[in-house]
């Protein structure tokens, strides 16, 4: 039966252009989506810019622009990346769009009606110069554990300690340099510790929607010690003005924390794409909701997001597919150290976008494993697989078909050729299953092993020698026809990774 799929990738934060890590996730999701469509499944594939939060507000201020203008400028630069790497989103939206404002408020009000929203007064650091409460990343000071200077407000990069910003020694604001002061503020919380949420999440995270290693990690977050400490805590979902975001209904000067409205952006993008069909589509029990994300945002997608959806009366995700990070020659990407790859620069240099699609796909599997981009390995794999094995099949036969047989394939081929082609077709179900399971690396090894079979057939029959022998035209035509048909079959298998070449 054809599946009905609603597929997303994580929303990129709208403060910078795409980097290679973004492209890795989009390529993984796009390959999977294309494979689903080739099987006849209906897919709506959407994404959006994550446009809210203090970092964007502050960056826009430094640039002398409004947050809206700043975000619009970033959004305007997305298309060359997506088109350049053949990422076939059906719709690209923004979390600052009207649909997201409306949906975020509706979901919040539904949670409040369900008695899962509470307010309490908390103490936070306040920058008296900037006149704003400071997010953790804008507070620095000395680590309360090891004394290291210039450490962020939530963890120490020297000793690894985790702490509250208020525990820092000699704290200062990175925005103004001023010493922050403690001030009280009323905040709103989503009651994730409510027994209803805990019971639902224990069931939802344990029924096969998550990869085993992700499910095991999530289970640790439910654990309590002998004193009853630990377990799921309530989630602070509000921020005080000034803040670029969506204002909380009936709470002037209070805004939704960016991580509340960001995943709602998935729904907003789909709503903008489907229009009036949105509610009917999402109410269909056969619709599957699938998210591709990185391992750094598992908490939000496996706890807060499904609980928000469940208790606001909406469809919960069917699967969360988590991937690792990408390194470059074994090093973590860093602008300052120059260890990164600019996807746009890659395209500007005239390198084939589908080489990168293929190389990244060849490294990916269904596990949460980091992958590495190595330039030497990249060149070797493209030369060996795509040129030496795959394209080589066509290049060894197409010329003879064009010059000797008027561009026409033989009407039929011999037993040996049919056996080879039937053998290639017999692997369809295996290739499909590996695509479906996101085992792209295994899938490509399977396809390249089939290419090896075809090349062995070519080496055995040597069309370049047949072409020189009188009276061998029929045999030559047969061999070259088998090669071109084999190339066509291999191209179908590679199409999700190399859509432009297939076209």
Secondary structure as the mmCIF struct_conf table of DSSP 4:
data_model
#
loop_
_struct_conf.conf_type_id
_struct_conf.id
_struct_conf.beg_label_comp_id
_struct_conf.beg_label_asym_id
_struct_conf.beg_label_seq_id
_struct_conf.end_label_comp_id
_struct_conf.end_label_asym_id
_struct_conf.end_label_seq_id
STRN STRN1 UNK A 4 UNK A 9
HELX_LH_PP_P HELX_LH_PP_P1 UNK A 10 UNK A 11
STRN STRN2 UNK A 12 UNK A 13
TURN_TY1_P TURN_TY1_P1 UNK A 14 UNK A 15
BEND BEND1 UNK A 16 UNK A 16
HELX_RH_AL_P HELX_RH_AL_P1 UNK A 20 UNK A 38
TURN_TY1_P TURN_TY1_P2 UNK A 39 UNK A 40
STRN STRN3 UNK A 42 UNK A 50
BEND BEND2 UNK A 53 UNK A 53
HELX_RH_AL_P HELX_RH_AL_P2 UNK A 54 UNK A 62
TURN_TY1_P TURN_TY1_P3 UNK A 63 UNK A 64
BEND BEND3 UNK A 65 UNK A 65
HELX_RH_AL_P HELX_RH_AL_P3 UNK A 67 UNK A 76
TURN_TY1_P TURN_TY1_P4 UNK A 77 UNK A 77
BEND BEND4 UNK A 78 UNK A 78
HELX_RH_AL_P HELX_RH_AL_P4 UNK A 79 UNK A 84
TURN_TY1_P TURN_TY1_P5 UNK A 85 UNK A 86
BEND BEND5 UNK A 90 UNK A 90
STRN STRN4 UNK A 91 UNK A 94
TURN_TY1_P TURN_TY1_P6 UNK A 95 UNK A 96
BEND BEND6 UNK A 97 UNK A 97
HELX_RH_AL_P HELX_RH_AL_P5 UNK A 98 UNK A 113
TURN_TY1_P TURN_TY1_P7 UNK A 114 UNK A 115
STRN STRN5 UNK A 117 UNK A 127
TURN_TY1_P TURN_TY1_P8 UNK A 128 UNK A 131
STRN STRN6 UNK A 132 UNK A 133
HELX_LH_PP_P HELX_LH_PP_P2 UNK A 134 UNK A 135
HELX_RH_3T_P HELX_RH_3T_P1 UNK A 136 UNK A 138
STRN STRN7 UNK A 139 UNK A 142
TURN_TY1_P TURN_TY1_P9 UNK A 144 UNK A 146
BEND BEND7 UNK A 149 UNK A 150
STRN STRN8 UNK A 151 UNK A 152
BEND BEND8 UNK A 153 UNK A 154
STRN STRN9 UNK A 155 UNK A 155
TURN_TY1_P TURN_TY1_P10 UNK A 157 UNK A 159
STRN STRN10 UNK A 162 UNK A 162
HELX_RH_3T_P HELX_RH_3T_P2 UNK A 165 UNK A 167
STRN STRN11 UNK A 169 UNK A 173
TURN_TY1_P TURN_TY1_P11 UNK A 174 UNK A 176
HELX_LH_PP_P HELX_LH_PP_P3 UNK A 178 UNK A 180
STRN STRN12 UNK A 181 UNK A 190
TURN_TY1_P TURN_TY1_P12 UNK A 192 UNK A 193
BEND BEND9 UNK A 194 UNK A 194
HELX_RH_AL_P HELX_RH_AL_P6 UNK A 195 UNK A 204
TURN_TY1_P TURN_TY1_P13 UNK A 205 UNK A 206
BEND BEND10 UNK A 207 UNK A 209
STRN STRN13 UNK A 210 UNK A 210
HELX_RH_AL_P HELX_RH_AL_P7 UNK A 212 UNK A 222
STRN STRN14 UNK A 224 UNK A 224
TURN_TY1_P TURN_TY1_P14 UNK A 226 UNK A 227
BEND BEND11 UNK A 228 UNK A 228
STRN STRN15 UNK A 230 UNK A 230
BEND BEND12 UNK A 231 UNK A 231
HELX_LH_PP_P HELX_LH_PP_P4 UNK A 232 UNK A 234
STRN STRN16 UNK A 235 UNK A 236
STRN STRN17 UNK A 238 UNK A 240
BEND BEND13 UNK A 241 UNK A 242
BEND BEND14 UNK A 244 UNK A 245
STRN STRN18 UNK A 247 UNK A 247
HELX_LH_PP_P HELX_LH_PP_P5 UNK A 248 UNK A 248
TURN_TY1_P TURN_TY1_P15 UNK A 249 UNK A 250
TURN_TY1_P TURN_TY1_P16 UNK A 252 UNK A 253
STRN STRN19 UNK A 254 UNK A 256
HELX_RH_AL_P HELX_RH_AL_P8 UNK A 258 UNK A 274
HELX_RH_3T_P HELX_RH_3T_P3 UNK A 275 UNK A 277
HELX_RH_AL_P HELX_RH_AL_P9 UNK A 278 UNK A 283
TURN_TY1_P TURN_TY1_P17 UNK A 285 UNK A 286
STRN STRN20 UNK A 287 UNK A 294
HELX_RH_3T_P HELX_RH_3T_P4 UNK A 295 UNK A 297
HELX_RH_AL_P HELX_RH_AL_P10 UNK A 298 UNK A 299
HELX_RH_PI_P HELX_RH_PI_P1 UNK A 300 UNK A 304
HELX_RH_AL_P HELX_RH_AL_P11 UNK A 305 UNK A 310
TURN_TY1_P TURN_TY1_P18 UNK A 311 UNK A 313
HELX_LH_PP_P HELX_LH_PP_P6 UNK A 315 UNK A 317
BEND BEND15 UNK A 318 UNK A 318
STRN STRN21 UNK A 319 UNK A 323
STRN STRN22 UNK A 326 UNK A 328
TURN_TY1_P TURN_TY1_P19 UNK A 329 UNK A 330
STRN STRN23 UNK A 331 UNK A 331
STRN STRN24 UNK A 334 UNK A 334
TURN_TY1_P TURN_TY1_P20 UNK A 335 UNK A 338
STRN STRN25 UNK A 339 UNK A 339
HELX_RH_AL_P HELX_RH_AL_P12 UNK A 343 UNK A 348
TURN_TY1_P TURN_TY1_P21 UNK A 349 UNK A 350
HELX_RH_AL_P HELX_RH_AL_P13 UNK A 353 UNK A 363
BEND BEND16 UNK A 366 UNK A 367
STRN STRN26 UNK A 371 UNK A 373
HELX_RH_AL_P HELX_RH_AL_P14 UNK A 375 UNK A 381
HELX_RH_PI_P HELX_RH_PI_P2 UNK A 382 UNK A 391
HELX_RH_AL_P HELX_RH_AL_P15 UNK A 392 UNK A 395
TURN_TY1_P TURN_TY1_P22 UNK A 396 UNK A 397
HELX_RH_AL_P HELX_RH_AL_P16 UNK A 398 UNK A 404
BEND BEND17 UNK A 405 UNK A 405
TURN_TY1_P TURN_TY1_P23 UNK A 406 UNK A 407
BEND BEND18 UNK A 411 UNK A 411
HELX_RH_AL_P HELX_RH_AL_P17 UNK A 415 UNK A 425
TURN_TY1_P TURN_TY1_P24 UNK A 426 UNK A 427
HELX_RH_AL_P HELX_RH_AL_P18 UNK A 428 UNK A 436
TURN_TY1_P TURN_TY1_P25 UNK A 437 UNK A 438
HELX_RH_AL_P HELX_RH_AL_P19 UNK A 440 UNK A 461
HELX_RH_AL_P HELX_RH_AL_P20 UNK A 463 UNK A 466
TURN_TY1_P TURN_TY1_P26 UNK A 467 UNK A 468
BEND BEND19 UNK A 469 UNK A 469
TURN_TY1_P TURN_TY1_P27 UNK A 470 UNK A 471
HELX_RH_AL_P HELX_RH_AL_P21 UNK A 473 UNK A 494
TURN_TY1_P TURN_TY1_P28 UNK A 495 UNK A 497
HELX_RH_AL_P HELX_RH_AL_P22 UNK A 499 UNK A 502
#
